[in-house]
Amino acid sequence: MVEHPHFIQSPAGLRRLLEQTRTIAVLGIKTEAEAAQAAYYVPRYLQSAGYEVIPVPVYYPDAVEILGCTVYRRLADIPRSVDLVNVFRRPADIPPHVPDILASKPRAVWFQLGIRNDAAALTLAEAGIDVVQDRCIMVDHRGLLGDRR
């Protein structure tokens, strides 16, 4: 992977990002019916850790609420600023979301464990957005912050 100042990889950088984050939009969140999948239980964990979670499902057109929160169909439709976009999409499915991510102007984007798209990450980083790739935000939160939230 190419080095870039907006690529966050160090424990100190990850900790700082998690500490400065309050609002997390979850792109590709699953519904309660898929509670055993990471795209549901990771956002549920984040919510229980004190973050405001904003669901942005890709599927589930009938869902209007997930985790007790209003569903938005696009990141740019969220009526308030978002600190971080947590992405649960296959790497090949990320490029069509890049314009929406850019339009929503988050401070950071976090591609979950197993998700890496260097071209999309570089586009986001060049726009001044911090990017984490191929890491589980829940695991990093537990390891770096524990129960501090």
Helices and strands as residue ranges (DSSP letters): H 11-20, E 23-27, G 32-34, H 38-48, E 52-56, E 65-66, E 69-70, G 75-77, E 84-87, G 91-93, G 95-97, H 98-104, E 108-111, H 118-126, E 130-132, H 137-144
